[in-house]
Amino acid sequence: MIHFTRNEWQQNTFSKNIETKQLDLNKIVSLNDKLTQKEINDVYIPLVQYLTEKIKVDKSFVSFVQDNMLKERKPLPFIIGITGGVSVGKSTMSRLLLELMRSYNPDWNVELITTDGYIYPKKVLLEKDLMSKKGFPESYETEALIKDLNKIKSGMPNVPTYTYSHLTYDRLQDAYHDINQPDVLIIEGVNIFQTNNYSEELVSDYLDYKIYLDAEIDQMKQWYVQRFFKLQREAFQNEQSHFYQYKDLDYNETKKLALDIWQSINEVNIKKNIMPTKKRADLVLHKDTNHEIDYLHFQKI
């Protein structure tokens, strides 16, 4: 295990030669998250170069096996899993790594999927009485996710994966994201490192590198409440929003609702299901109160 503070990590000798002018931070950064060019340069560009070297070694080994044992070449992806607590910034980091990895390796096909699409449709959640457990392991169609990862990892072309609307709070019908033999696949979701005692296969069986984005629970709660207020002013005003009924709540009512959802659902899920998986990560990135990475803990090299 190797631990770096932010300052120590900045002393690395990576070349930092990834082009970032084309990055559209408005499309990368999630609501209430934060990302600066300095953090991209200091933390994420070296991390992408580190991951690239690891992926190249894996790709070389796969090519060796295919040439000498299978006598055929088929593109098999290196899969990076990203997880962490609610409101910690997983989506922002996943989209950033996607764009940086594409820039640094322009010949690679790099793709991103999220597990939100594999949450059961709202209708099924209601039938199973799981709306109050949304985001918990039992709310996911995990077998379908594993089947799709198996197809992708096997090199199957054009694998349709489920997509999700945060506006309607539901899986999108007849809207799929096709994954076509990527060199690298990034998968983001709260449930991807979890284990159980009854499944023959786990999502994590298909992950080649696991990253856990961490922060203190009280800090994540604060970010969640702040985001909830921003969503009320924006997305909740749309009649199609799942939370449309809460669009006109006053400040105290809105804060109480956000805290009730946090304490009864999100915090329970983090403590019971998400945090215990941190030890399974290859790399833990920790955020400070300013939404910036303050240390990197490589649990496996």
C-alpha positions in Angstrom: 0.0 0.0 0.0 1.2 3.5 -0.9 -0.2 6.7 0.4 0.2 10.1 -1.2 -1.0 13.5 0.1 -2.1 15.9 -2.6 1.3 17.7 -2.3 3.2 14.4 -2.4 1.4 13.2 -5.5 2.2 16.4 -7.3 5.9 15.6 -7.0 5.5 12.7 -9.4 7.5 12.7 -12.7 4.6 12.1 -15.1 4.9 14.2 -18.2 1.4 15.9 -17.9 1.2 16.2 -21.6 -2.5 15.5 -22.1 -4.4 18.1 -24.1 -7.2 19.6 -22.1 -8.3 22.6 -24.1 -11.2 20.7 -25.6 -12.6 19.7 -22.2 -16.1 21.2 -21.6 -16.3 21.3 -17.9 -20.0 22.4 -18.1 -20.8 18.9 -19.4 -18.4 17.1 -17.2 -19.0 18.6 -13.7 -22.2 17.5 -12.0 -24.6 19.8 -10.2 -23.0 21.1 -6.9 -19.7 19.4 -7.7 -16.4 21.3 -8.3 -13.4 20.8 -10.6 -10.6 23.1 -11.4 -8.0 23.0 -14.2 -5.3 22.9 -11.4 -6.8 19.7 -9.9 -7.0 18.2 -13.4 -3.3 18.9 -14.0 -2.1 18.0 -10.5 -4.2 14.9 -9.8 -6.1 13.4 -12.7 -3.6 13.7 -15.6 -0.9 11.8 -13.8 -3.6 9.3 -12.7 -4.7 8.7 -16.3 -1.0 8.2 -17.3 -0.6 5.7 -14.5 -3.8 3.8 -15.6 -2.7 3.9 -19.2 0.6 2.1 -18.4 -1.3 -0.5 -16.4 -3.8 -1.0 -19.3 -1.0 -1.3 -21.8 0.6 -4.2 -19.8 -2.8 -5.9 -19.6 -3.4 -5.4 -23.4 0.0 -6.8 -24.2 -0.6 -9.9 -22.1 -4.0 -10.5 -23.7 -2.4 -10.2 -27.2 0.2 -12.7 -26.2 -2.4 -15.2 -25.1 -4.5 -14.7 -28.2 -1.6 -15.1 -30.5 -0.1 -18.1 -28.8 -3.0 -20.0 -27.4 -6.2 -18.9 -29.2 -4.7 -18.0 -32.7 -7.1 -15.2 -33.0 -7.3 -11.5 -32.2 -10.4 -10.0 -30.5 -10.6 -6.7 -28.7 -11.2 -7.3 -25.0 -11.8 -4.3 -22.8 -10.0 -3.3 -19.7 -12.8 -2.3 -17.3 -12.3 0.4 -14.6 -14.9 0.5 -11.9 -15.7 3.7 -10.0 -17.8 3.8 -6.8 -18.3 5.8 -3.6 -21.0 7.4 -1.5 -23.9 9.5 -2.6 -23.1 13.1 -3.8 -19.4 12.5 -3.6 -18.7 13.2 -7.3 -18.5 9.8 -9.0 -20.2 11.0 -12.2 -17.9 14.0 -12.5 -14.8 11.9 -12.1 -16.0 9.2 -14.4 -16.8 11.7 -17.2 -13.4 13.4 -16.7 -11.5 10.2 -16.8 -13.4 9.2 -20.0 -12.4 12.5 -21.7 -8.8 12.4 -20.5 -8.3 8.8 -21.4 -9.6 9.5 -24.9 -7.3 12.5 -25.3 -4.2 10.6 -24.0 -5.0 7.5 -26.1 -6.6 8.8 -29.3 -6.4 5.4 -30.9 -8.4 3.7 -28.1 -12.1 3.3 -28.0 -13.0 4.4 -24.5 -16.6 4.1 -23.2 -18.6 4.9 -20.1 -21.7 3.3 -18.6 -23.5 3.8 -15.2 -25.4 1.3 -13.2 -28.3 3.8 -12.7 -29.9 2.2 -15.8 -29.9 -1.2 -14.1 -32.0 0.0 -11.2 -35.4 -1.7 -11.7 -38.0 0.4 -13.5 -40.1 2.6 -11.1 -43.1 0.4 -11.8 -41.2 -2.7 -10.6 -39.8 -0.9 -7.6 -43.3 0.0 -6.5 -44.5 -3.5 -7.0 -41.6 -4.9 -5.0 -42.1 -2.1 -2.3 -38.5 -1.0 -3.0 -38.9 2.7 -3.6 -37.5 3.4 -0.1 -34.5 1.1 -0.9 -33.6 2.7 -4.2 -29.8 2.5 -4.6 -29.6 -0.5 -2.2 -28.3 -3.8 -3.8 -31.8 -5.3 -3.9 -33.1 -2.4 -6.1 -30.7 -3.3 -9.0 -31.3 -5.8 -11.8 -27.8 -7.1 -11.1 -28.1 -10.3 -13.1 -28.8 -8.2 -16.3 -25.8 -6.0 -15.6 -23.6 -9.1 -15.1 -24.8 -10.6 -18.4 -24.1 -7.4 -20.2 -20.6 -7.1 -18.7 -19.9 -10.7 -19.7 -20.8 -9.9 -23.3 -18.7 -6.8 -23.3 -15.7 -8.5 -21.6 -15.9 -11.3 -24.1 -15.5 -8.9 -27.0 -19.1 -9.1 -28.3 -19.9 -6.1 -30.6 -22.8 -3.6 -30.0 -24.0 -4.6 -26.6 -27.0 -2.5 -25.7 -26.9 -1.2 -22.1 -29.7 0.4 -20.1 -29.9 4.1 -19.6 -31.5 6.3 -17.0 -33.3 9.7 -16.5 -32.5 11.6 -13.4 -35.4 13.9 -14.2 -38.1 11.2 -14.2 -36.2 9.1 -11.7 -36.7 6.0 -13.9 -35.0 3.8 -16.5 -35.5 5.1 -20.1 -37.6 2.9 -22.2 -36.2 1.8 -25.6 -33.2 4.1 -25.2 -29.9 2.1 -25.0 -26.3 2.9 -25.1 -24.5 0.4 -27.4 -21.0 -0.6 -26.3 -19.0 -1.7 -29.3 -15.8 -3.6 -28.4 -14.1 -0.8 -26.4 -10.4 -0.9 -25.4 -11.4 0.6 -22.1 -14.8 0.6 -20.4 -15.5 2.8 -17.3 -18.4 1.7 -15.2 -19.7 4.0 -12.4 -22.2 3.1 -9.7 -22.6 2.6 -5.9 -23.2 -1.1 -6.1 -20.3 -2.4 -8.3 -17.9 -3.6 -5.5 -20.5 -5.3 -3.4 -20.4 -9.0 -2.5 -22.9 -11.5 -1.2 -23.0 -15.1 -0.1 -25.3 -16.5 -2.7 -24.3 -15.3 -6.2 -22.0 -17.3 -8.4 -20.9 -14.1 -10.1 -20.3 -10.6 -9.0 -20.1 -7.3 -10.9 -16.6 -6.9 -9.5 -15.5 -10.1 -11.1 -15.4 -8.1 -14.4 -13.5 -5.1 -13.1 -9.8 -4.9 -13.8 -9.2 -1.8 -11.7 -11.4 -0.5 -8.9 -11.4 3.2 -7.7 -13.3 4.3 -4.6 -14.1 8.0 -4.3 -14.3 8.8 -0.6 -15.3 11.7 1.7 -16.6 12.0 5.3 -20.3 11.1 5.7 -21.2 14.5 7.2 -19.6 16.2 4.2 -21.5 14.0 1.8 -24.7 14.9 3.6 -23.9 18.6 3.3 -23.3 18.2 -0.4 -26.5 16.2 -0.9 -28.6 18.9 0.9 -27.0 21.7 -1.2 -27.7 19.8 -4.4 -31.2 19.1 -3.3 -31.9 22.8 -3.0 -30.3 23.5 -6.4 -32.5 20.7 -8.0 -35.6 22.2 -6.4 -34.9 25.5 -8.1 -34.2 23.9 -11.4 -35.1 20.2 -12.3 -38.0 20.0 -9.8 -39.8 22.8 -11.6 -40.3 20.5 -14.7 -43.6 18.8 -14.6 -41.9 15.5 -15.7 -39.7 15.5 -12.6 -40.3 12.8 -10.1 -40.0 15.5 -7.4 -42.3 18.0 -9.1 -44.6 17.9 -6.1 -41.9 19.4 -3.9 -41.1 22.4 -6.2 -42.8 25.0 -4.0 -41.8 23.9 -0.5 -40.3 26.6 1.6 -36.7 26.5 2.9 -37.4 24.7 6.2 -39.7 22.1 4.5 -37.2 21.5 1.7 -34.3 21.1 4.2 -36.3 18.7 6.3 -37.3 16.6 3.3 -33.7 16.4 2.0 -32.4 15.4 5.5 -35.2 12.8 5.9 -34.3 11.2 2.5 -30.6 11.3 3.4 -31.0 9.8 6.9 -33.5 7.1 6.0 -32.1 6.0 2.7 -28.7 7.4 1.6 -26.8 7.3 4.9 -28.1 3.9 5.7 -27.0 2.6 2.2 -23.6 4.2 2.5 -22.8 2.7 6.0 -24.3 -0.7 5.3 -23.5 -1.4 1.7 -21.1 1.1 0.2 -18.4 1.9 2.8 -17.7 -1.7 3.5 -16.5 -2.2 -0.1 -13.8 0.5 0.2 -11.3 -2.2 1.3 -11.8 -3.9 -2.0 -10.7 -1.0 -4.1 -7.3 -0.8 -5.8 -7.2 3.0 -5.3 -9.0 5.3 -2.8 -9.3 9.0 -3.7 -10.4 11.1 -0.7 -12.1 14.5 -1.1 -11.8 17.4 1.4 -14.5 19.9 2.4 -13.8 21.9 -0.8 -14.6 19.0 -3.1 -11.0 18.5 -4.0 -8.8 15.4 -3.7 -6.5 15.7 -0.7 -5.0 12.2 -0.7 -4.6 9.1 -2.9 -4.3 5.7 -1.2 -3.1 2.9 -3.5 -4.2 -0.2 -1.8 -2.8 -2.3 -4.6 -0.2 -1.5 -7.2 
